[in-house]
Amino acid sequence: MNVLDLFSGIGGFSLGLERAGMRTVAFCEIDPYCREVLTEHWPLAEIHGDVTQRGFVEGEADVITAGFPCQDISLAGEGTGLAGALSGLYRHVIRAIRLVRPRFAVLENVAALLNRGMGTVLGDMAEVGYDAEWHCIPASAVGAPHRRDRVWIMGYPFPSRLEGYAGNGEIGAQLGRLLSRQDGPVSAPSLREDVADATRELQHGTRQPRAGRRPKFADSSWWVSEPDVGRVAHGVPSRVDRLKALGNSVVPQIPEIIGRAIMRVSDTSHTQNTQGK
């Protein structure tokens, strides 16, 4: 499956989906530093800047991904939601879905979206002919030492428009099976006391410096994919840009699991459709 990656950042979505067997053909990212990273790691993909100026063509991708801006949705922001100048850019994701007509769309944002615009997003997707499933999956569900709770929306054309797939939560069912093969069910790592939870700390005013406080796991190891870029490190090239990019990125392991679930559903649908003929 070919992927069109919007609001790409440093490519966390594409890294995960390519591990699941997909291929990214185009990115859209406005940040110059992030575009440099994308160019380095995806030299053959098209890379565009401003999403508001990007044209879209029907059939150019099978999957559209978008971790659209969360600043106006986040509990740490002003709370203007999708009416905000940044988070409101999600409407260009809807425009892309309407024009490209992908088989699947995967959107990501902070969990606060559930109370700050989720109905609008789902309504807009329905207006352009797409149904959706959504799930809150924290980074800790795939072994990260922090909660980083996010809502993931998996959209697909209404059943009458997607051959062989009738929805019914099958992507979610596949996600559940895949997540259960991690270090435990989704809820288990999220409830540990040694997992950082920025949202909880913001709500209760308990945020404290965590320098030197690395959580201990069963094997006493640090999460293998945790980047070693300290906030007070000296001599690290483009340190500020790297920290910003890492902070805005998704944890690739989650798109990978979502991608595998989509591939399974797609393969099953194709088989059923072929047998039906």
ChimeraX commands (.cxc) that place a marker at each C-alpha (Angstrom):
marker #1 position 0.00,0.00,0.00 radius 0.5
marker #1 position 1.24,3.48,-0.88 radius 0.5
marker #1 position 1.15,6.10,1.88 radius 0.5
marker #1 position 0.66,9.88,1.72 radius 0.5
marker #1 position 2.02,11.22,5.02 radius 0.5
marker #1 position 0.60,14.65,6.03 radius 0.5
marker #1 position 1.95,16.72,8.94 radius 0.5
marker #1 position 4.82,14.27,8.72 radius 0.5
marker #1 position 7.24,15.63,11.32 radius 0.5
marker #1 position 10.36,13.45,11.22 radius 0.5
marker #1 position 8.49,10.49,9.75 radius 0.5
marker #1 position 7.36,8.49,12.78 radius 0.5
marker #1 position 4.14,7.47,11.04 radius 0.5
marker #1 position 5.94,6.33,7.90 radius 0.5
marker #1 position 8.66,4.49,9.79 radius 0.5
marker #1 position 6.02,2.42,11.59 radius 0.5
marker #1 position 3.86,1.80,8.53 radius 0.5
marker #1 position 6.82,0.78,6.40 radius 0.5
marker #1 position 7.73,-1.78,9.05 radius 0.5
marker #1 position 4.21,-3.12,8.52 radius 0.5
marker #1 position 4.83,-3.53,4.80 radius 0.5
marker #1 position 3.61,-0.22,3.35 radius 0.5
marker #1 position 5.55,2.32,1.26 radius 0.5
marker #1 position 5.52,6.09,1.66 radius 0.5
marker #1 position 5.39,7.92,-1.67 radius 0.5
marker #1 position 4.91,11.51,-0.48 radius 0.5
marker #1 position 5.24,13.70,2.61 radius 0.5
marker #1 position 3.83,17.10,3.50 radius 0.5
marker #1 position 5.66,18.93,6.30 radius 0.5
marker #1 position 6.18,22.67,6.75 radius 0.5
marker #1 position 9.11,22.58,9.20 radius 0.5
marker #1 position 12.46,22.95,7.34 radius 0.5
marker #1 position 14.46,20.84,9.82 radius 0.5
marker #1 position 11.96,18.00,9.63 radius 0.5
marker #1 position 12.04,18.14,5.83 radius 0.5
marker #1 position 15.82,17.70,5.98 radius 0.5
marker #1 position 15.34,14.58,8.09 radius 0.5
marker #1 position 12.73,13.23,5.69 radius 0.5
marker #1 position 14.97,13.91,2.69 radius 0.5
marker #1 position 17.81,12.02,4.35 radius 0.5
marker #1 position 15.76,8.92,5.14 radius 0.5
marker #1 position 13.27,8.92,2.23 radius 0.5
marker #1 position 15.29,10.27,-0.72 radius 0.5
marker #1 position 12.90,8.84,-3.32 radius 0.5
marker #1 position 9.67,10.22,-1.83 radius 0.5
marker #1 position 8.11,13.53,-2.82 radius 0.5
marker #1 position 8.35,16.10,-0.04 radius 0.5
marker #1 position 6.02,19.11,0.02 radius 0.5
marker #1 position 5.86,22.04,2.42 radius 0.5
marker #1 position 2.67,23.94,3.23 radius 0.5
marker #1 position -0.34,21.59,3.33 radius 0.5
marker #1 position -2.66,24.46,2.53 radius 0.5
marker #1 position -0.95,24.83,-0.85 radius 0.5
marker #1 position -0.70,21.14,-1.64 radius 0.5
marker #1 position -2.93,19.78,-4.39 radius 0.5
marker #1 position -4.28,16.23,-4.17 radius 0.5
marker #1 position -5.09,13.74,-6.93 radius 0.5
marker #1 position -7.52,10.85,-6.76 radius 0.5
marker #1 position -5.76,7.51,-6.36 radius 0.5
marker #1 position -2.31,8.88,-5.52 radius 0.5
marker #1 position -2.21,6.86,-2.28 radius 0.5
marker #1 position -3.92,3.91,-0.64 radius 0.5
marker #1 position -3.42,5.30,2.87 radius 0.5
marker #1 position -3.40,8.88,4.17 radius 0.5
marker #1 position -1.85,9.56,7.57 radius 0.5
marker #1 position -1.96,12.75,9.59 radius 0.5
marker #1 position -0.82,13.65,13.08 radius 0.5
marker #1 position -2.37,17.11,12.74 radius 0.5
marker #1 position -1.42,19.96,15.14 radius 0.5
marker #1 position -2.58,19.54,18.74 radius 0.5
marker #1 position -1.70,22.97,20.18 radius 0.5
marker #1 position -5.29,24.25,20.24 radius 0.5
marker #1 position -6.67,20.92,21.47 radius 0.5
marker #1 position -4.17,20.01,24.17 radius 0.5
marker #1 position -4.97,20.58,27.85 radius 0.5
marker #1 position -1.79,22.63,27.98 radius 0.5
marker #1 position -3.13,25.04,25.34 radius 0.5
marker #1 position -5.81,27.73,25.22 radius 0.5
marker #1 position -8.58,25.24,24.48 radius 0.5
marker #1 position -9.82,26.81,21.25 radius 0.5
marker #1 position -9.98,23.33,19.71 radius 0.5
marker #1 position -10.54,22.89,16.00 radius 0.5
marker #1 position -11.41,26.57,15.70 radius 0.5
marker #1 position -7.76,27.38,16.42 radius 0.5
marker #1 position -5.41,28.46,13.66 radius 0.5
marker #1 position -3.15,25.40,14.05 radius 0.5
marker #1 position -5.45,22.52,14.97 radius 0.5
marker #1 position -7.95,23.85,12.45 radius 0.5
marker #1 position -5.53,22.76,9.72 radius 0.5
marker #1 position -7.04,19.28,10.12 radius 0.5
marker #1 position -9.60,20.40,7.52 radius 0.5
marker #1 position -6.88,19.97,4.91 radius 0.5
marker #1 position -6.71,16.32,5.97 radius 0.5
marker #1 position -10.42,16.06,5.20 radius 0.5
marker #1 position -9.78,17.80,1.87 radius 0.5
marker #1 position -7.07,15.26,1.07 radius 0.5
marker #1 position -9.34,12.33,1.96 radius 0.5
marker #1 position -12.15,13.75,-0.18 radius 0.5
marker #1 position -9.91,14.21,-3.21 radius 0.5
marker #1 position -7.59,11.20,-2.98 radius 0.5
marker #1 position -10.23,8.67,-1.88 radius 0.5
marker #1 position -7.74,6.41,-0.04 radius 0.5
marker #1 position -8.67,2.92,1.12 radius 0.5
marker #1 position -7.71,3.93,4.68 radius 0.5
marker #1 position -6.94,7.09,6.62 radius 0.5
marker #1 position -5.11,7.12,9.95 radius 0.5
marker #1 position -5.31,10.26,12.08 radius 0.5
marker #1 position -3.61,10.94,15.42 radius 0.5
marker #1 position -3.92,13.59,18.11 radius 0.5
marker #1 position -3.87,14.09,21.87 radius 0.5
marker #1 position -6.57,12.31,23.87 radius 0.5
marker #1 position -8.18,15.68,24.67 radius 0.5
marker #1 position -9.58,15.61,21.12 radius 0.5
marker #1 position -12.27,13.27,22.45 radius 0.5
marker #1 position -13.81,16.24,24.27 radius 0.5
marker #1 position -12.56,19.01,22.00 radius 0.5
marker #1 position -13.70,18.24,18.49 radius 0.5
marker #1 position -13.94,14.49,17.98 radius 0.5
marker #1 position -17.56,14.75,16.88 radius 0.5
marker #1 position -16.62,17.38,14.31 radius 0.5
marker #1 position -13.81,15.26,12.88 radius 0.5
marker #1 position -16.02,12.17,12.61 radius 0.5
marker #1 position -18.86,14.24,11.11 radius 0.5
marker #1 position -16.55,15.75,8.51 radius 0.5
marker #1 position -15.22,12.32,7.61 radius 0.5
marker #1 position -18.77,11.00,7.24 radius 0.5
marker #1 position -19.63,13.95,5.01 radius 0.5
marker #1 position -16.92,12.90,2.54 radius 0.5
marker #1 position -18.04,9.27,2.69 radius 0.5
marker #1 position -15.83,7.72,5.38 radius 0.5
marker #1 position -16.67,5.67,8.45 radius 0.5
marker #1 position -14.17,5.31,11.30 radius 0.5
marker #1 position -12.99,3.39,14.34 radius 0.5
marker #1 position -10.98,5.06,17.06 radius 0.5
marker #1 position -8.91,3.91,20.02 radius 0.5
marker #1 position -6.83,5.57,22.73 radius 0.5
marker #1 position -3.40,3.93,22.75 radius 0.5
marker #1 position -0.67,5.29,25.03 radius 0.5
marker #1 position 3.01,5.00,24.20 radius 0.5
marker #1 position 3.40,2.90,27.32 radius 0.5
marker #1 position 1.29,0.21,25.62 radius 0.5
marker #1 position 4.30,-0.58,23.43 radius 0.5
marker #1 position 6.88,-0.37,26.22 radius 0.5
marker #1 position 7.72,3.35,26.40 radius 0.5
marker #1 position 8.54,4.71,29.89 radius 0.5
marker #1 position 5.92,7.46,29.56 radius 0.5
marker #1 position 2.16,7.37,29.06 radius 0.5
marker #1 position 1.77,9.82,26.12 radius 0.5
marker #1 position -1.90,8.97,25.62 radius 0.5
marker #1 position -3.12,9.56,22.07 radius 0.5
marker #1 position -6.32,8.96,20.14 radius 0.5
marker #1 position -5.90,7.09,16.84 radius 0.5
marker #1 position -8.65,7.30,14.22 radius 0.5
marker #1 position -8.80,4.68,11.45 radius 0.5
marker #1 position -11.09,5.74,8.62 radius 0.5
marker #1 position -12.30,3.86,5.54 radius 0.5
marker #1 position -14.99,4.42,2.90 radius 0.5
marker #1 position -18.54,3.48,3.84 radius 0.5
marker #1 position -19.02,-0.30,3.46 radius 0.5
marker #1 position -20.77,0.04,0.11 radius 0.5
marker #1 position -17.63,1.70,-1.27 radius 0.5
marker #1 position -14.96,-0.64,0.11 radius 0.5
marker #1 position -15.19,-4.07,-1.43 radius 0.5
marker #1 position -15.17,-6.95,1.00 radius 0.5
marker #1 position -14.88,-4.91,4.20 radius 0.5
marker #1 position -17.96,-4.14,6.25 radius 0.5
marker #1 position -16.25,-2.44,9.19 radius 0.5
marker #1 position -17.78,-3.81,12.39 radius 0.5
marker #1 position -14.69,-2.95,14.43 radius 0.5
marker #1 position -12.42,-5.48,12.74 radius 0.5
marker #1 position -9.43,-3.11,12.71 radius 0.5
marker #1 position -9.87,-2.65,16.45 radius 0.5
marker #1 position -10.13,-6.40,16.95 radius 0.5
marker #1 position -6.87,-6.91,15.09 radius 0.5
marker #1 position -5.27,-4.10,17.11 radius 0.5
marker #1 position -6.30,-5.81,20.33 radius 0.5
marker #1 position -4.75,-9.09,19.23 radius 0.5
marker #1 position -1.49,-7.40,18.22 radius 0.5
marker #1 position -1.24,-5.25,21.36 radius 0.5
marker #1 position -1.82,-8.26,23.61 radius 0.5
marker #1 position 1.45,-9.65,22.27 radius 0.5
marker #1 position 3.40,-6.70,23.65 radius 0.5
marker #1 position 4.56,-6.53,27.28 radius 0.5
marker #1 position 0.96,-6.80,28.42 radius 0.5
marker #1 position -2.52,-5.41,27.71 radius 0.5
marker #1 position -2.85,-1.71,26.95 radius 0.5
marker #1 position -3.96,-0.84,30.47 radius 0.5
marker #1 position -1.21,-2.64,32.34 radius 0.5
marker #1 position 1.84,-0.49,31.51 radius 0.5
marker #1 position -0.27,2.67,31.69 radius 0.5
marker #1 position -1.06,2.12,35.36 radius 0.5
marker #1 position 2.50,1.62,36.58 radius 0.5
marker #1 position 3.84,4.23,38.96 radius 0.5
marker #1 position 7.16,4.29,37.10 radius 0.5
marker #1 position 5.58,5.58,33.88 radius 0.5
marker #1 position 5.68,9.35,33.32 radius 0.5
marker #1 position 2.25,10.89,32.69 radius 0.5
marker #1 position 2.48,14.54,31.67 radius 0.5
marker #1 position -1.31,14.94,31.35 radius 0.5
marker #1 position -1.93,13.69,34.88 radius 0.5
marker #1 position 0.83,15.95,36.22 radius 0.5
marker #1 position -0.64,18.99,34.43 radius 0.5
marker #1 position -4.13,18.28,35.80 radius 0.5
marker #1 position -2.99,17.79,39.39 radius 0.5
marker #1 position -0.13,20.26,39.50 radius 0.5
marker #1 position 2.39,17.59,40.41 radius 0.5
marker #1 position 4.82,17.95,37.54 radius 0.5
marker #1 position 8.32,17.58,38.89 radius 0.5
marker #1 position 11.74,17.49,37.24 radius 0.5
marker #1 position 12.50,13.89,36.28 radius 0.5
marker #1 position 16.27,14.20,35.87 radius 0.5
marker #1 position 17.94,10.94,36.74 radius 0.5
marker #1 position 14.59,9.18,37.32 radius 0.5
marker #1 position 14.60,6.44,34.73 radius 0.5
marker #1 position 11.90,3.85,35.43 radius 0.5
marker #1 position 12.93,0.27,36.08 radius 0.5
marker #1 position 11.39,-2.54,34.08 radius 0.5
marker #1 position 11.41,-6.24,34.76 radius 0.5
marker #1 position 14.75,-6.64,32.98 radius 0.5
marker #1 position 16.13,-3.42,34.57 radius 0.5
marker #1 position 16.71,-1.92,31.14 radius 0.5
marker #1 position 15.88,1.43,29.56 radius 0.5
marker #1 position 13.46,1.34,26.64 radius 0.5
marker #1 position 15.68,0.51,23.67 radius 0.5
marker #1 position 14.12,3.12,21.38 radius 0.5
marker #1 position 14.26,6.04,23.84 radius 0.5
marker #1 position 16.47,8.73,22.22 radius 0.5
marker #1 position 19.46,9.80,24.27 radius 0.5
marker #1 position 19.13,13.55,23.74 radius 0.5
marker #1 position 19.25,15.27,27.12 radius 0.5
marker #1 position 17.61,18.66,27.58 radius 0.5
marker #1 position 20.80,20.16,28.97 radius 0.5
marker #1 position 23.21,18.33,26.64 radius 0.5
marker #1 position 25.95,20.44,25.11 radius 0.5
marker #1 position 27.53,19.86,21.72 radius 0.5
marker #1 position 24.58,17.96,20.20 radius 0.5
marker #1 position 24.02,19.23,16.62 radius 0.5
marker #1 position 20.65,20.97,16.13 radius 0.5
marker #1 position 19.71,20.02,19.71 radius 0.5
marker #1 position 16.73,22.37,19.96 radius 0.5
marker #1 position 15.35,21.28,16.59 radius 0.5
marker #1 position 15.85,17.62,17.48 radius 0.5
marker #1 position 14.08,17.98,20.83 radius 0.5
marker #1 position 11.15,19.81,19.23 radius 0.5
marker #1 position 10.88,17.21,16.46 radius 0.5
marker #1 position 11.06,14.30,18.90 radius 0.5
marker #1 position 8.45,15.90,21.15 radius 0.5
marker #1 position 6.04,16.33,18.25 radius 0.5
marker #1 position 6.63,12.87,16.80 radius 0.5
marker #1 position 4.51,9.77,17.23 radius 0.5
marker #1 position 5.99,6.59,18.69 radius 0.5
marker #1 position 6.57,4.51,15.50 radius 0.5
marker #1 position 5.65,1.22,17.17 radius 0.5
marker #1 position 1.98,2.25,17.36 radius 0.5
marker #1 position 1.57,3.11,13.64 radius 0.5
marker #1 position 3.38,-0.17,12.95 radius 0.5
marker #1 position 0.76,-2.12,14.90 radius 0.5
marker #1 position -2.07,-0.14,13.27 radius 0.5
marker #1 position -0.48,-0.78,9.87 radius 0.5
marker #1 position -0.29,-4.51,10.53 radius 0.5
marker #1 position -3.95,-4.52,11.60 radius 0.5
marker #1 position -4.93,-2.70,8.38 radius 0.5
marker #1 position -2.86,-5.08,6.27 radius 0.5
marker #1 position -4.55,-8.07,7.88 radius 0.5
marker #1 position -8.01,-6.61,7.35 radius 0.5
marker #1 position -7.14,-5.68,3.78 radius 0.5
marker #1 position -5.72,-9.15,3.01 radius 0.5
marker #1 position -8.78,-10.83,4.52 radius 0.5
marker #1 position -11.14,-8.57,2.57 radius 0.5
marker #1 position -9.27,-9.23,-0.69 radius 0.5
marker #1 position -9.41,-12.99,-0.12 radius 0.5
marker #1 position -13.13,-12.94,0.69 radius 0.5
marker #1 position -13.85,-10.72,-2.31 radius 0.5
marker #1 position -11.87,-13.00,-4.65 radius 0.5
marker #1 position -13.57,-16.13,-3.34 radius 0.5
marker #1 position -16.95,-14.44,-3.68 radius 0.5
marker #1 position -16.29,-13.89,-7.38 radius 0.5
marker link #1:1,2 radius 0.2
marker link #1:2,3 radius 0.2
marker link #1:3,4 radius 0.2
marker link #1:4,5 radius 0.2
marker link #1:5,6 radius 0.2
marker link #1:6,7 radius 0.2
marker link #1:7,8 radius 0.2
marker link #1:8,9 radius 0.2
marker link #1:9,10 radius 0.2
marker link #1:10,11 radius 0.2
marker link #1:11,12 radius 0.2
marker link #1:12,13 radius 0.2
marker link #1:13,14 radius 0.2
marker link #1:14,15 radius 0.2
marker link #1:15,16 radius 0.2
marker link #1:16,17 radius 0.2
marker link #1:17,18 radius 0.2
marker link #1:18,19 radius 0.2
marker link #1:19,20 radius 0.2
marker link #1:20,21 radius 0.2
marker link #1:21,22 radius 0.2
marker link #1:22,23 radius 0.2
marker link #1:23,24 radius 0.2
marker link #1:24,25 radius 0.2
marker link #1:25,26 radius 0.2
marker link #1:26,27 radius 0.2
marker link #1:27,28 radius 0.2
marker link #1:28,29 radius 0.2
marker link #1:29,30 radius 0.2
marker link #1:30,31 radius 0.2
marker link #1:31,32 radius 0.2
marker link #1:32,33 radius 0.2
marker link #1:33,34 radius 0.2
marker link #1:34,35 radius 0.2
marker link #1:35,36 radius 0.2
marker link #1:36,37 radius 0.2
marker link #1:37,38 radius 0.2
marker link #1:38,39 radius 0.2
marker link #1:39,40 radius 0.2
marker link #1:40,41 radius 0.2
marker link #1:41,42 radius 0.2
marker link #1:42,43 radius 0.2
marker link #1:43,44 radius 0.2
marker link #1:44,45 radius 0.2
marker link #1:45,46 radius 0.2
marker link #1:46,47 radius 0.2
marker link #1:47,48 radius 0.2
marker link #1:48,49 radius 0.2
marker link #1:49,50 radius 0.2
marker link #1:50,51 radius 0.2
marker link #1:51,52 radius 0.2
marker link #1:52,53 radius 0.2
marker link #1:53,54 radius 0.2
marker link #1:54,55 radius 0.2
marker link #1:55,56 radius 0.2
marker link #1:56,57 radius 0.2
marker link #1:57,58 radius 0.2
marker link #1:58,59 radius 0.2
marker link #1:59,60 radius 0.2
marker link #1:60,61 radius 0.2
marker link #1:61,62 radius 0.2
marker link #1:62,63 radius 0.2
marker link #1:63,64 radius 0.2
marker link #1:64,65 radius 0.2
marker link #1:65,66 radius 0.2
marker link #1:66,67 radius 0.2
marker link #1:67,68 radius 0.2
marker link #1:68,69 radius 0.2
marker link #1:69,70 radius 0.2
marker link #1:70,71 radius 0.2
marker link #1:71,72 radius 0.2
marker link #1:72,73 radius 0.2
marker link #1:73,74 radius 0.2
marker link #1:74,75 radius 0.2
marker link #1:75,76 radius 0.2
marker link #1:76,77 radius 0.2
marker link #1:77,78 radius 0.2
marker link #1:78,79 radius 0.2
marker link #1:79,80 radius 0.2
marker link #1:80,81 radius 0.2
marker link #1:81,82 radius 0.2
marker link #1:82,83 radius 0.2
marker link #1:83,84 radius 0.2
marker link #1:84,85 radius 0.2
marker link #1:85,86 radius 0.2
marker link #1:86,87 radius 0.2
marker link #1:87,88 radius 0.2
marker link #1:88,89 radius 0.2
marker link #1:89,90 radius 0.2
marker link #1:90,91 radius 0.2
marker link #1:91,92 radius 0.2
marker link #1:92,93 radius 0.2
marker link #1:93,94 radius 0.2
marker link #1:94,95 radius 0.2
marker link #1:95,96 radius 0.2
marker link #1:96,97 radius 0.2
marker link #1:97,98 radius 0.2
marker link #1:98,99 radius 0.2
marker link #1:99,100 radius 0.2
marker link #1:100,101 radius 0.2
marker link #1:101,102 radius 0.2
marker link #1:102,103 radius 0.2
marker link #1:103,104 radius 0.2
marker link #1:104,105 radius 0.2
marker link #1:105,106 radius 0.2
marker link #1:106,107 radius 0.2
marker link #1:107,108 radius 0.2
marker link #1:108,109 radius 0.2
marker link #1:109,110 radius 0.2
marker link #1:110,111 radius 0.2
marker link #1:111,112 radius 0.2
marker link #1:112,113 radius 0.2
marker link #1:113,114 radius 0.2
marker link #1:114,115 radius 0.2
marker link #1:115,116 radius 0.2
marker link #1:116,117 radius 0.2
marker link #1:117,118 radius 0.2
marker link #1:118,119 radius 0.2
marker link #1:119,120 radius 0.2
marker link #1:120,121 radius 0.2
marker link #1:121,122 radius 0.2
marker link #1:122,123 radius 0.2
marker link #1:123,124 radius 0.2
marker link #1:124,125 radius 0.2
marker link #1:125,126 radius 0.2
marker link #1:126,127 radius 0.2
marker link #1:127,128 radius 0.2
marker link #1:128,129 radius 0.2
marker link #1:129,130 radius 0.2
marker link #1:130,131 radius 0.2
marker link #1:131,132 radius 0.2
marker link #1:132,133 radius 0.2
marker link #1:133,134 radius 0.2
marker link #1:134,135 radius 0.2
marker link #1:135,136 radius 0.2
marker link #1:136,137 radius 0.2
marker link #1:137,138 radius 0.2
marker link #1:138,139 radius 0.2
marker link #1:139,140 radius 0.2
marker link #1:140,141 radius 0.2
marker link #1:141,142 radius 0.2
marker link #1:142,143 radius 0.2
marker link #1:143,144 radius 0.2
marker link #1:144,145 radius 0.2
marker link #1:145,146 radius 0.2
marker link #1:146,147 radius 0.2
marker link #1:147,148 radius 0.2
marker link #1:148,149 radius 0.2
marker link #1:149,150 radius 0.2
marker link #1:150,151 radius 0.2
marker link #1:151,152 radius 0.2
marker link #1:152,153 radius 0.2
marker link #1:153,154 radius 0.2
marker link #1:154,155 radius 0.2
marker link #1:155,156 radius 0.2
marker link #1:156,157 radius 0.2
marker link #1:157,158 radius 0.2
marker link #1:158,159 radius 0.2
marker link #1:159,160 radius 0.2
marker link #1:160,161 radius 0.2
marker link #1:161,162 radius 0.2
marker link #1:162,163 radius 0.2
marker link #1:163,164 radius 0.2
marker link #1:164,165 radius 0.2
marker link #1:165,166 radius 0.2
marker link #1:166,167 radius 0.2
marker link #1:167,168 radius 0.2
marker link #1:168,169 radius 0.2
marker link #1:169,170 radius 0.2
marker link #1:170,171 radius 0.2
marker link #1:171,172 radius 0.2
marker link #1:172,173 radius 0.2
marker link #1:173,174 radius 0.2
marker link #1:174,175 radius 0.2
marker link #1:175,176 radius 0.2
marker link #1:176,177 radius 0.2
marker link #1:177,178 radius 0.2
marker link #1:178,179 radius 0.2
marker link #1:179,180 radius 0.2
marker link #1:180,181 radius 0.2
marker link #1:181,182 radius 0.2
marker link #1:182,183 radius 0.2
marker link #1:183,184 radius 0.2
marker link #1:184,185 radius 0.2
marker link #1:185,186 radius 0.2
marker link #1:186,187 radius 0.2
marker link #1:187,188 radius 0.2
marker link #1:188,189 radius 0.2
marker link #1:189,190 radius 0.2
marker link #1:190,191 radius 0.2
marker link #1:191,192 radius 0.2
marker link #1:192,193 radius 0.2
marker link #1:193,194 radius 0.2
marker link #1:194,195 radius 0.2
marker link #1:195,196 radius 0.2
marker link #1:196,197 radius 0.2
marker link #1:197,198 radius 0.2
marker link #1:198,199 radius 0.2
marker link #1:199,200 radius 0.2
marker link #1:200,201 radius 0.2
marker link #1:201,202 radius 0.2
marker link #1:202,203 radius 0.2
marker link #1:203,204 radius 0.2
marker link #1:204,205 radius 0.2
marker link #1:205,206 radius 0.2
marker link #1:206,207 radius 0.2
marker link #1:207,208 radius 0.2
marker link #1:208,209 radius 0.2
marker link #1:209,210 radius 0.2
marker link #1:210,211 radius 0.2
marker link #1:211,212 radius 0.2
marker link #1:212,213 radius 0.2
marker link #1:213,214 radius 0.2
marker link #1:214,215 radius 0.2
marker link #1:215,216 radius 0.2
marker link #1:216,217 radius 0.2
marker link #1:217,218 radius 0.2
marker link #1:218,219 radius 0.2
marker link #1:219,220 radius 0.2
marker link #1:220,221 radius 0.2
marker link #1:221,222 radius 0.2
marker link #1:222,223 radius 0.2
marker link #1:223,224 radius 0.2
marker link #1:224,225 radius 0.2
marker link #1:225,226 radius 0.2
marker link #1:226,227 radius 0.2
marker link #1:227,228 radius 0.2
marker link #1:228,229 radius 0.2
marker link #1:229,230 radius 0.2
marker link #1:230,231 radius 0.2
marker link #1:231,232 radius 0.2
marker link #1:232,233 radius 0.2
marker link #1:233,234 radius 0.2
marker link #1:234,235 radius 0.2
marker link #1:235,236 radius 0.2
marker link #1:236,237 radius 0.2
marker link #1:237,238 radius 0.2
marker link #1:238,239 radius 0.2
marker link #1:239,240 radius 0.2
marker link #1:240,241 radius 0.2
marker link #1:241,242 radius 0.2
marker link #1:242,243 radius 0.2
marker link #1:243,244 radius 0.2
marker link #1:244,245 radius 0.2
marker link #1:245,246 radius 0.2
marker link #1:246,247 radius 0.2
marker link #1:247,248 radius 0.2
marker link #1:248,249 radius 0.2
marker link #1:249,250 radius 0.2
marker link #1:250,251 radius 0.2
marker link #1:251,252 radius 0.2
marker link #1:252,253 radius 0.2
marker link #1:253,254 radius 0.2
marker link #1:254,255 radius 0.2
marker link #1:255,256 radius 0.2
marker link #1:256,257 radius 0.2
marker link #1:257,258 radius 0.2
marker link #1:258,259 radius 0.2
marker link #1:259,260 radius 0.2
marker link #1:260,261 radius 0.2
marker link #1:261,262 radius 0.2
marker link #1:262,263 radius 0.2
marker link #1:263,264 radius 0.2
marker link #1:264,265 radius 0.2
marker link #1:265,266 radius 0.2
marker link #1:266,267 radius 0.2
marker link #1:267,268 radius 0.2
marker link #1:268,269 radius 0.2
marker link #1:269,270 radius 0.2
marker link #1:270,271 radius 0.2
marker link #1:271,272 radius 0.2
marker link #1:272,273 radius 0.2
marker link #1:273,274 radius 0.2
marker link #1:274,275 radius 0.2
marker link #1:275,276 radius 0.2
marker link #1:276,277 radius 0.2
view
